[in-house]
Amino acid sequence: MPTNLRRRRKGVARRISPLYCGLVLVPVAGTAELLRAPSLAVFILAGLALVPVAGLIGESTEQLALWTGPRLGGLLNATFGNAAELILSVLALSQGPRLFPLVKASITGSILGNSLLVLGMACVAGGLKPGRRGRLAFDAGPASAESAQMLLAVLGLLIPALFALTPEGKDHWVLEEISIGVAVVLILSYVAGLVFSFRVHGAGAHHTDERPRWSKKTSVTYLLLATLLAVWMSHLVVATVEAAGHSLGLTTFFVGIIIVPIIGNAAEHVTAVTAAARGHMDLAMGITVSSSTQIALLVAPLLVFLSLAMGSPMNYVFSALEVVSVAFAAGIVAYISMDGEATWLEGIQLLATYVILAVAFFFIHVR
């Protein structure tokens, strides 16, 4: 066997071996569910199992990004990471209006988690690396375009919420019609944004000399396998979330807006922070901002139509605190994106904002 090929295979083996060790948690969680273990135990095991699964998704996507460029790589990671989020929300929708607050909270939590928590951690992880003087450069063009899309998503959240306060807003079916209209516009805007982004910015420039360790076929194979495992574990999380929240003394809303997004979006979390630590800030920005935009402009509107198809329509009306929180997050990300440079201090500020909002959500909705 050629020496280069042996080295390449050994490099891959060293890279994925820890992931395979962690993946043991997947059958453990599945077995616990089959044996009807306590819901809290299944919830914790499934959540922990998502971490190595997320690592495999992240590694696969990062390898694909080295072939396709950070722009397309970020989109791929956001899409596959949000696939689990979409499945999780669809499963919750199938339970009827009882879990609508959980679905809406998970939407808000995913946007806040990606744009504040994950981006903040990425800025800190990358900015504190020796030799970078606390700064990480990235292409401001794509990030600014995504930020503008997020501001549009804020308008999409604000208008139904304000209309619900009017006398006409008391009519459930009028709210549903407005929600459908807003959902159509947001989806069309998301598609237009994708077309514009790839025509103008392309797949993104490679700002690194690092060469892919995996072939495209290997990367795609691992990515698909890890996504299927993520969907399975997400199913277990949804099935046990209410009972687990009750055992922990938390409301379903708080679990939905803080805990579920962290678990469901673990793939983006791991990959974005790892990419920033390695100096790939374009990929980190692409993952975090693209994921937030995709949730706000595509996943959330799709859920409105899916709930309608299921016979239990869910409107697009969110609480005032949720709307204000998303607006603040969108504004902060837009400000950071303007100069094409992020610092570890900005990361600390993003994390501080997320913690403040989490505390507010806890005390407002605590039993």
Contacts in CASP RR format, 6 or more apart in sequence:
PFRMAT RR
TARGET T0000
AUTHOR 0000-0000-0000
METHOD contacts of the structure
MODEL  1
MPTNLRRRRKGVARRISPLYCGLVLVPVAGTAELLRAPSLAVFILAGLAL
VPVAGLIGESTEQLALWTGPRLGGLLNATFGNAAELILSVLALSQGPRLF
PLVKASITGSILGNSLLVLGMACVAGGLKPGRRGRLAFDAGPASAESAQM
LLAVLGLLIPALFALTPEGKDHWVLEEISIGVAVVLILSYVAGLVFSFRV
HGAGAHHTDERPRWSKKTSVTYLLLATLLAVWMSHLVVATVEAAGHSLGL
TTFFVGIIIVPIIGNAAEHVTAVTAAARGHMDLAMGITVSSSTQIALLVA
PLLVFLSLAMGSPMNYVFSALEVVSVAFAAGIVAYISMDGEATWLEGIQL
LATYVILAVAFFFIHVR
8 213 0 8 1.000
11 213 0 8 1.000
12 213 0 8 1.000
12 214 0 8 1.000
12 218 0 8 1.000
15 59 0 8 1.000
15 213 0 8 1.000
16 56 0 8 1.000
16 59 0 8 1.000
16 222 0 8 1.000
18 52 0 8 1.000
19 52 0 8 1.000
19 55 0 8 1.000
19 56 0 8 1.000
19 59 0 8 1.000
21 52 0 8 1.000
22 49 0 8 1.000
22 51 0 8 1.000
22 52 0 8 1.000
23 49 0 8 1.000
23 52 0 8 1.000
23 53 0 8 1.000
23 56 0 8 1.000
23 229 0 8 1.000
25 45 0 8 1.000
25 48 0 8 1.000
25 49 0 8 1.000
25 52 0 8 1.000
26 49 0 8 1.000
26 52 0 8 1.000
26 53 0 8 1.000
26 229 0 8 1.000
26 232 0 8 1.000
26 233 0 8 1.000
28 45 0 8 1.000
28 49 0 8 1.000
29 42 0 8 1.000
29 45 0 8 1.000
29 46 0 8 1.000
29 47 0 8 1.000
29 48 0 8 1.000
29 49 0 8 1.000
29 233 0 8 1.000
29 236 0 8 1.000
30 42 0 8 1.000
30 45 0 8 1.000
30 46 0 8 1.000
30 232 0 8 1.000
30 236 0 8 1.000
32 41 0 8 1.000
32 42 0 8 1.000
32 45 0 8 1.000
33 42 0 8 1.000
33 46 0 8 1.000
33 236 0 8 1.000
33 239 0 8 1.000
38 247 0 8 1.000
39 240 0 8 1.000
39 243 0 8 1.000
39 244 0 8 1.000
39 247 0 8 1.000
40 240 0 8 1.000
40 243 0 8 1.000
40 244 0 8 1.000
40 245 0 8 1.000
40 247 0 8 1.000
40 248 0 8 1.000
42 236 0 8 1.000
42 239 0 8 1.000
42 240 0 8 1.000
42 244 0 8 1.000
43 236 0 8 1.000
43 237 0 8 1.000
43 240 0 8 1.000
43 241 0 8 1.000
43 243 0 8 1.000
43 244 0 8 1.000
43 245 0 8 1.000
44 244 0 8 1.000
45 236 0 8 1.000
46 233 0 8 1.000
46 234 0 8 1.000
46 236 0 8 1.000
46 237 0 8 1.000
46 240 0 8 1.000
47 233 0 8 1.000
47 237 0 8 1.000
47 263 0 8 1.000
47 266 0 8 1.000
49 229 0 8 1.000
49 233 0 8 1.000
50 84 0 8 1.000
50 230 0 8 1.000
50 233 0 8 1.000
50 234 0 8 1.000
50 237 0 8 1.000
50 263 0 8 1.000
50 264 0 8 1.000
50 266 0 8 1.000
51 266 0 8 1.000
51 270 0 8 1.000
53 226 0 8 1.000
53 229 0 8 1.000
53 230 0 8 1.000
53 233 0 8 1.000
53 266 0 8 1.000
53 267 0 8 1.000
54 226 0 8 1.000
54 230 0 8 1.000
54 266 0 8 1.000
54 267 0 8 1.000
54 269 0 8 1.000
54 270 0 8 1.000
54 271 0 8 1.000
55 226 0 8 1.000
55 266 0 8 1.000
55 267 0 8 1.000
55 270 0 8 1.000
55 271 0 8 1.000
56 222 0 8 1.000
56 225 0 8 1.000
56 226 0 8 1.000
57 77 0 8 1.000
57 80 0 8 1.000
57 81 0 8 1.000
57 223 0 8 1.000
57 226 0 8 1.000
57 227 0 8 1.000
57 230 0 8 1.000
57 267 0 8 1.000
57 270 0 8 1.000
57 271 0 8 1.000
58 77 0 8 1.000
58 267 0 8 1.000
58 270 0 8 1.000
58 271 0 8 1.000
58 274 0 8 1.000
59 222 0 8 1.000
59 271 0 8 1.000
60 214 0 8 1.000
60 219 0 8 1.000
60 220 0 8 1.000
60 222 0 8 1.000
60 223 0 8 1.000
60 226 0 8 1.000
61 73 0 8 1.000
61 74 0 8 1.000
61 76 0 8 1.000
61 77 0 8 1.000
61 80 0 8 1.000
61 219 0 8 1.000
61 223 0 8 1.000
61 267 0 8 1.000
61 271 0 8 1.000
62 77 0 8 1.000
62 271 0 8 1.000
62 274 0 8 1.000
62 275 0 8 1.000
62 280 0 8 1.000
62 283 0 8 1.000
63 212 0 8 1.000
63 213 0 8 1.000
63 214 0 8 1.000
63 218 0 8 1.000
63 219 0 8 1.000
64 72 0 8 1.000
64 73 0 8 1.000
64 76 0 8 1.000
64 216 0 8 1.000
64 219 0 8 1.000
64 220 0 8 1.000
64 223 0 8 1.000
65 72 0 8 1.000
65 73 0 8 1.000
65 74 0 8 1.000
65 76 0 8 1.000
65 77 0 8 1.000
65 280 0 8 1.000
65 283 0 8 1.000
66 206 0 8 1.000
66 208 0 8 1.000
66 210 0 8 1.000
66 211 0 8 1.000
66 212 0 8 1.000
67 212 0 8 1.000
67 216 0 8 1.000
67 219 0 8 1.000
68 76 0 8 1.000
68 203 0 8 1.000
69 203 0 8 1.000
69 204 0 8 1.000
69 205 0 8 1.000
69 206 0 8 1.000
70 203 0 8 1.000
70 204 0 8 1.000
70 205 0 8 1.000
70 206 0 8 1.000
70 207 0 8 1.000
70 280 0 8 1.000
70 282 0 8 1.000
70 283 0 8 1.000
70 286 0 8 1.000
71 142 0 8 1.000
71 197 0 8 1.000
71 198 0 8 1.000
71 201 0 8 1.000
71 202 0 8 1.000
71 203 0 8 1.000
71 204 0 8 1.000
71 282 0 8 1.000
71 286 0 8 1.000
72 198 0 8 1.000
72 202 0 8 1.000
72 203 0 8 1.000
72 204 0 8 1.000
73 203 0 8 1.000
73 283 0 8 1.000
73 286 0 8 1.000
73 287 0 8 1.000
74 283 0 8 1.000
74 286 0 8 1.000
74 287 0 8 1.000
74 290 0 8 1.000
75 194 0 8 1.000
75 286 0 8 1.000
75 290 0 8 1.000
76 223 0 8 1.000
77 267 0 8 1.000
77 268 0 8 1.000
77 271 0 8 1.000
77 287 0 8 1.000
77 290 0 8 1.000
77 291 0 8 1.000
78 268 0 8 1.000
78 286 0 8 1.000
78 287 0 8 1.000
78 290 0 8 1.000
78 291 0 8 1.000
78 294 0 8 1.000
79 294 0 8 1.000
80 223 0 8 1.000
80 227 0 8 1.000
80 267 0 8 1.000
81 227 0 8 1.000
81 230 0 8 1.000
81 264 0 8 1.000
81 265 0 8 1.000
81 267 0 8 1.000
81 268 0 8 1.000
81 291 0 8 1.000
82 110 0 8 1.000
82 265 0 8 1.000
82 291 0 8 1.000
82 294 0 8 1.000
82 295 0 8 1.000
82 299 0 8 1.000
83 227 0 8 1.000
83 230 0 8 1.000
83 231 0 8 1.000
84 227 0 8 1.000
84 230 0 8 1.000
84 231 0 8 1.000
84 233 0 8 1.000
84 234 0 8 1.000
84 264 0 8 1.000
84 265 0 8 1.000
84 267 0 8 1.000
85 106 0 8 1.000
85 110 0 8 1.000
85 234 0 8 1.000
85 261 0 8 1.000
85 264 0 8 1.000
85 265 0 8 1.000
85 295 0 8 1.000
85 299 0 8 1.000
86 299 0 8 1.000
86 302 0 8 1.000
86 303 0 8 1.000
87 231 0 8 1.000
87 234 0 8 1.000
87 235 0 8 1.000
88 106 0 8 1.000
88 234 0 8 1.000
88 235 0 8 1.000
88 237 0 8 1.000
88 238 0 8 1.000
88 260 0 8 1.000
88 264 0 8 1.000
89 103 0 8 1.000
89 106 0 8 1.000
89 107 0 8 1.000
89 299 0 8 1.000
89 303 0 8 1.000
90 303 0 8 1.000
90 306 0 8 1.000
91 234 0 8 1.000
91 235 0 8 1.000
91 238 0 8 1.000
91 239 0 8 1.000
92 99 0 8 1.000
92 102 0 8 1.000
92 103 0 8 1.000
92 106 0 8 1.000
92 238 0 8 1.000
93 99 0 8 1.000
93 100 0 8 1.000
93 103 0 8 1.000
93 303 0 8 1.000
93 306 0 8 1.000
93 307 0 8 1.000
93 310 0 8 1.000
93 312 0 8 1.000
93 314 0 8 1.000
94 310 0 8 1.000
96 310 0 8 1.000
96 312 0 8 1.000
97 312 0 8 1.000
97 314 0 8 1.000
99 242 0 8 1.000
99 252 0 8 1.000
100 307 0 8 1.000
100 314 0 8 1.000
101 252 0 8 1.000
101 253 0 8 1.000
102 241 0 8 1.000
102 242 0 8 1.000
102 252 0 8 1.000
102 253 0 8 1.000
102 255 0 8 1.000
102 256 0 8 1.000
102 260 0 8 1.000
103 303 0 8 1.000
103 314 0 8 1.000
104 314 0 8 1.000
104 318 0 8 1.000
104 322 0 8 1.000
105 252 0 8 1.000
105 253 0 8 1.000
105 254 0 8 1.000
105 255 0 8 1.000
105 256 0 8 1.000
105 257 0 8 1.000
105 260 0 8 1.000
105 322 0 8 1.000
106 256 0 8 1.000
106 257 0 8 1.000
106 260 0 8 1.000
106 261 0 8 1.000
107 295 0 8 1.000
107 296 0 8 1.000
107 299 0 8 1.000
107 300 0 8 1.000
107 303 0 8 1.000
107 318 0 8 1.000
108 257 0 8 1.000
108 318 0 8 1.000
108 322 0 8 1.000
108 325 0 8 1.000
108 326 0 8 1.000
109 256 0 8 1.000
109 257 0 8 1.000
109 258 0 8 1.000
109 260 0 8 1.000
109 261 0 8 1.000
110 261 0 8 1.000
110 264 0 8 1.000
110 265 0 8 1.000
110 291 0 8 1.000
110 292 0 8 1.000
110 295 0 8 1.000
110 299 0 8 1.000
111 150 0 8 1.000
111 153 0 8 1.000
111 292 0 8 1.000
111 295 0 8 1.000
111 296 0 8 1.000
111 326 0 8 1.000
111 329 0 8 1.000
112 257 0 8 1.000
112 261 0 8 1.000
112 325 0 8 1.000
112 326 0 8 1.000
112 329 0 8 1.000
112 354 0 8 1.000
112 357 0 8 1.000
113 261 0 8 1.000
113 262 0 8 1.000
113 265 0 8 1.000
113 292 0 8 1.000
113 354 0 8 1.000
114 265 0 8 1.000
114 268 0 8 1.000
114 287 0 8 1.000
114 288 0 8 1.000
114 289 0 8 1.000
114 291 0 8 1.000
114 292 0 8 1.000
114 295 0 8 1.000
115 150 0 8 1.000
115 288 0 8 1.000
115 289 0 8 1.000
115 292 0 8 1.000
115 329 0 8 1.000
115 330 0 8 1.000
115 332 0 8 1.000
115 333 0 8 1.000
115 350 0 8 1.000
116 329 0 8 1.000
116 332 0 8 1.000
116 350 0 8 1.000
116 351 0 8 1.000
116 353 0 8 1.000
116 354 0 8 1.000
116 357 0 8 1.000
117 262 0 8 1.000
117 269 0 8 1.000
117 350 0 8 1.000
117 351 0 8 1.000
117 354 0 8 1.000
118 265 0 8 1.000
118 268 0 8 1.000
118 269 0 8 1.000
118 272 0 8 1.000
118 273 0 8 1.000
118 287 0 8 1.000
118 288 0 8 1.000
119 272 0 8 1.000
119 284 0 8 1.000
119 285 0 8 1.000
119 288 0 8 1.000
119 289 0 8 1.000
119 333 0 8 1.000
119 336 0 8 1.000
119 347 0 8 1.000
119 350 0 8 1.000
120 346 0 8 1.000
120 347 0 8 1.000
120 348 0 8 1.000
120 350 0 8 1.000
120 351 0 8 1.000
120 354 0 8 1.000
121 269 0 8 1.000
121 272 0 8 1.000
121 273 0 8 1.000
121 347 0 8 1.000
121 351 0 8 1.000
122 272 0 8 1.000
122 273 0 8 1.000
122 275 0 8 1.000
122 276 0 8 1.000
122 277 0 8 1.000
122 281 0 8 1.000
122 284 0 8 1.000
122 288 0 8 1.000
122 342 0 8 1.000
122 347 0 8 1.000
123 136 0 8 1.000
123 276 0 8 1.000
123 342 0 8 1.000
123 343 0 8 1.000
123 344 0 8 1.000
123 346 0 8 1.000
123 347 0 8 1.000
123 350 0 8 1.000
124 344 0 8 1.000
124 347 0 8 1.000
124 348 0 8 1.000
124 351 0 8 1.000
125 273 0 8 1.000
125 274 0 8 1.000
125 276 0 8 1.000
125 277 0 8 1.000
126 132 0 8 1.000
126 134 0 8 1.000
126 136 0 8 1.000
126 276 0 8 1.000
126 277 0 8 1.000
126 279 0 8 1.000
126 281 0 8 1.000
126 344 0 8 1.000
127 134 0 8 1.000
127 135 0 8 1.000
127 136 0 8 1.000
127 276 0 8 1.000
127 342 0 8 1.000
127 343 0 8 1.000
127 344 0 8 1.000
128 134 0 8 1.000
128 344 0 8 1.000
129 277 0 8 1.000
129 279 0 8 1.000
132 279 0 8 1.000
134 343 0 8 1.000
134 344 0 8 1.000
135 341 0 8 1.000
135 342 0 8 1.000
135 343 0 8 1.000
136 276 0 8 1.000
136 279 0 8 1.000
136 281 0 8 1.000
136 341 0 8 1.000
136 342 0 8 1.000
136 343 0 8 1.000
137 281 0 8 1.000
137 340 0 8 1.000
137 341 0 8 1.000
138 281 0 8 1.000
138 282 0 8 1.000
138 284 0 8 1.000
138 285 0 8 1.000
138 340 0 8 1.000
138 341 0 8 1.000
138 342 0 8 1.000
139 201 0 8 1.000
139 204 0 8 1.000
139 205 0 8 1.000
139 282 0 8 1.000
139 340 0 8 1.000
140 337 0 8 1.000
140 338 0 8 1.000
140 339 0 8 1.000
140 340 0 8 1.000
141 201 0 8 1.000
141 337 0 8 1.000
141 340 0 8 1.000
142 197 0 8 1.000
142 201 0 8 1.000
142 204 0 8 1.000
142 282 0 8 1.000
142 285 0 8 1.000
142 286 0 8 1.000
143 285 0 8 1.000
143 286 0 8 1.000
143 289 0 8 1.000
143 337 0 8 1.000
143 340 0 8 1.000
144 334 0 8 1.000
144 337 0 8 1.000
144 338 0 8 1.000
145 193 0 8 1.000
145 196 0 8 1.000
145 197 0 8 1.000
145 201 0 8 1.000
146 197 0 8 1.000
146 286 0 8 1.000
146 289 0 8 1.000
146 290 0 8 1.000
146 292 0 8 1.000
146 293 0 8 1.000
146 337 0 8 1.000
147 289 0 8 1.000
147 330 0 8 1.000
147 331 0 8 1.000
147 333 0 8 1.000
147 334 0 8 1.000
147 337 0 8 1.000
148 334 0 8 1.000
149 189 0 8 1.000
149 190 0 8 1.000
149 193 0 8 1.000
149 293 0 8 1.000
149 296 0 8 1.000
149 297 0 8 1.000
150 289 0 8 1.000
150 292 0 8 1.000
150 293 0 8 1.000
150 296 0 8 1.000
150 329 0 8 1.000
150 330 0 8 1.000
150 331 0 8 1.000
150 333 0 8 1.000
150 334 0 8 1.000
151 330 0 8 1.000
151 331 0 8 1.000
151 334 0 8 1.000
152 186 0 8 1.000
152 189 0 8 1.000
152 297 0 8 1.000
153 186 0 8 1.000
153 293 0 8 1.000
153 296 0 8 1.000
153 297 0 8 1.000
153 326 0 8 1.000
153 330 0 8 1.000
154 323 0 8 1.000
154 326 0 8 1.000
154 327 0 8 1.000
154 330 0 8 1.000
156 182 0 8 1.000
156 185 0 8 1.000
156 186 0 8 1.000
156 316 0 8 1.000
157 296 0 8 1.000
157 316 0 8 1.000
157 318 0 8 1.000
157 322 0 8 1.000
157 323 0 8 1.000
157 326 0 8 1.000
157 327 0 8 1.000
158 323 0 8 1.000
158 327 0 8 1.000
159 178 0 8 1.000
159 182 0 8 1.000
160 175 0 8 1.000
160 178 0 8 1.000
160 179 0 8 1.000
160 182 0 8 1.000
160 315 0 8 1.000
160 316 0 8 1.000
160 317 0 8 1.000
160 318 0 8 1.000
161 317 0 8 1.000
161 318 0 8 1.000
161 319 0 8 1.000
161 320 0 8 1.000
161 323 0 8 1.000
163 169 0 8 1.000
163 175 0 8 1.000
163 178 0 8 1.000
164 175 0 8 1.000
164 317 0 8 1.000
168 174 0 8 1.000
169 175 0 8 1.000
172 315 0 8 1.000
175 315 0 8 1.000
175 317 0 8 1.000
176 308 0 8 1.000
176 313 0 8 1.000
176 315 0 8 1.000
178 315 0 8 1.000
178 316 0 8 1.000
179 304 0 8 1.000
179 313 0 8 1.000
179 314 0 8 1.000
179 315 0 8 1.000
179 316 0 8 1.000
179 317 0 8 1.000
180 304 0 8 1.000
180 305 0 8 1.000
180 308 0 8 1.000
182 301 0 8 1.000
182 316 0 8 1.000
183 300 0 8 1.000
183 301 0 8 1.000
183 302 0 8 1.000
183 304 0 8 1.000
183 305 0 8 1.000
183 316 0 8 1.000
184 301 0 8 1.000
186 296 0 8 1.000
186 297 0 8 1.000
186 298 0 8 1.000
186 300 0 8 1.000
186 301 0 8 1.000
187 297 0 8 1.000
187 298 0 8 1.000
187 301 0 8 1.000
187 302 0 8 1.000
189 297 0 8 1.000
190 293 0 8 1.000
190 294 0 8 1.000
190 297 0 8 1.000
190 298 0 8 1.000
204 282 0 8 1.000
205 282 0 8 1.000
207 280 0 8 1.000
207 282 0 8 1.000
208 278 0 8 1.000
208 279 0 8 1.000
208 280 0 8 1.000
210 278 0 8 1.000
212 219 0 8 1.000
214 222 0 8 1.000
226 267 0 8 1.000
230 264 0 8 1.000
230 267 0 8 1.000
234 264 0 8 1.000
237 260 0 8 1.000
237 263 0 8 1.000
237 264 0 8 1.000
241 252 0 8 1.000
241 255 0 8 1.000
241 256 0 8 1.000
241 260 0 8 1.000
242 252 0 8 1.000
244 255 0 8 1.000
245 251 0 8 1.000
245 252 0 8 1.000
245 255 0 8 1.000
248 255 0 8 1.000
249 367 0 8 1.000
250 259 0 8 1.000
250 366 0 8 1.000
251 365 0 8 1.000
251 366 0 8 1.000
251 367 0 8 1.000
253 361 0 8 1.000
253 365 0 8 1.000
254 361 0 8 1.000
254 362 0 8 1.000
254 365 0 8 1.000
254 366 0 8 1.000
257 322 0 8 1.000
257 361 0 8 1.000
258 358 0 8 1.000
258 361 0 8 1.000
258 362 0 8 1.000
262 269 0 8 1.000
265 291 0 8 1.000
268 287 0 8 1.000
268 288 0 8 1.000
268 291 0 8 1.000
271 283 0 8 1.000
271 287 0 8 1.000
272 283 0 8 1.000
272 284 0 8 1.000
272 287 0 8 1.000
272 288 0 8 1.000
273 284 0 8 1.000
275 281 0 8 1.000
275 283 0 8 1.000
275 284 0 8 1.000
275 287 0 8 1.000
276 284 0 8 1.000
281 342 0 8 1.000
285 337 0 8 1.000
285 342 0 8 1.000
289 333 0 8 1.000
289 337 0 8 1.000
292 329 0 8 1.000
292 333 0 8 1.000
296 326 0 8 1.000
300 316 0 8 1.000
301 316 0 8 1.000
303 314 0 8 1.000
304 313 0 8 1.000
304 314 0 8 1.000
304 315 0 8 1.000
304 316 0 8 1.000
307 313 0 8 1.000
307 314 0 8 1.000
308 314 0 8 1.000
321 360 0 8 1.000
321 361 0 8 1.000
321 364 0 8 1.000
325 357 0 8 1.000
328 353 0 8 1.000
328 357 0 8 1.000
329 353 0 8 1.000
332 349 0 8 1.000
332 350 0 8 1.000
332 353 0 8 1.000
336 342 0 8 1.000
336 346 0 8 1.000
336 350 0 8 1.000
END
